[in-house]
C-alpha cells in the first residue's frame, strides 16, 4: 500500500500525467507513447530529487502511468468520431468494428449510440475492477515476474497452438500461426514498431479504395494529387519524413566537421 509520503509525492504527478495524457491521446496523431514520455521527462525536470529517476523514483512511475491511462481513453475520440486508430489497441477495436459491419465516424453516435456509450461506460467499470483486483493481488503479480521468460514463452506457444487447432482443426491454420510468429519475432528483432503495421493493415484497404475513387474522378490522372492543396501538403510532409533520416545524418556530420 502507498505510504503517506508516497501519496504526497504522487498527487501532483497523477494530475499532470492525466492533463498530458488525455488531450494528446485525443489528437488524431497522438497515441499513448508520446504523453508517457512527456510525463516522465516533465516529472524529472520538476522533481527535487532527479537523481532518483532510474532507481525507483515514485514520480517517474505515477506520472507516466496516469498519462498512459488517460491517453487510453483519449484515443477513443479520433477512433469513434473520425475512424482513425492512433494506437495498436485502437486499431484492434477498429478491426473488430469492421468485422461486425460497424463504420466509425460522425454518424456512429446516432446510428450506434448504445454501443458507443456502453464502450465508454466499460472504461469506468474496467478501472474499478482493476482496482479491486490489483490492490489485494499485487504480491501475486510481483511473483509472476520471477517466472523465467522461456517458461512463459513456451506456455504461450502451447496455449496459442491448442486454441488455433481446436477452433478450426486445420493444420494450415497452425502453420499460419507459426509463420506469423516468426514474422513477429523478426519485427521485434529488427525493431519494427507494431502500431504502424496494424494501422496499415486496417487502413490499407480504405486507402486503396479512396485511391481508385480519386483516379476515377480524375480520369486516371495522378496529377490530381499534386494540384489539390490538402493532398499535395500531405504528400510533401510524407516525402520530408521519408528523407528526414538522411537529412539528419548529413546535418550531424556537417556539424561534427564544423
Number of C-alpha atoms within 10 A of each C-alpha: 8 8 8 9 8 14 14 11 16 18 13 15 27 20 15 18 27 23 17 22 33 25 18 21 29 22 17 18 14 21 26 26 16 18 28 26 14 17 29 21 16 18 25 19 11 11 17 9 12 14 10 14 17 9 8 9 18 16 27 24 18 24 30 30 21 24 32 25 18 24 30 20 18 23 28 26 19 21 21 21 14 16 20 23 29 25 25 18 18 23 24 16 16 22 19 12 13 13 10 8 9 14 17 20 14 12 13 18 15 9 12 13 12 11 12 17 11 10 13 12 11 12 13 12 12 11 12 12 11 11 12 11 11 13 10 10 11 11 10 10 10 10 9 10 9 8 10 9 10 9 9 11 11 11 12 12 14 10 11 15 17 13 13 17 16 11 10 11 12 11 11 10 15 18 14 12 17 14 12 11 13 12 12 13 13 12 14 12 9 8 9 13 11 13 18 15 14 19 21 13 13 18 17 12 11 11 12 11 10 12 13 12 13 16 15 11 10 13 10 12 11 12 11 16 18 14 11 10 11 11 13 15 14 13 14 13 12 12 11 12 12 11 11 12 11 11 13 11 11 12 12 12 11 10 9 8 7 6
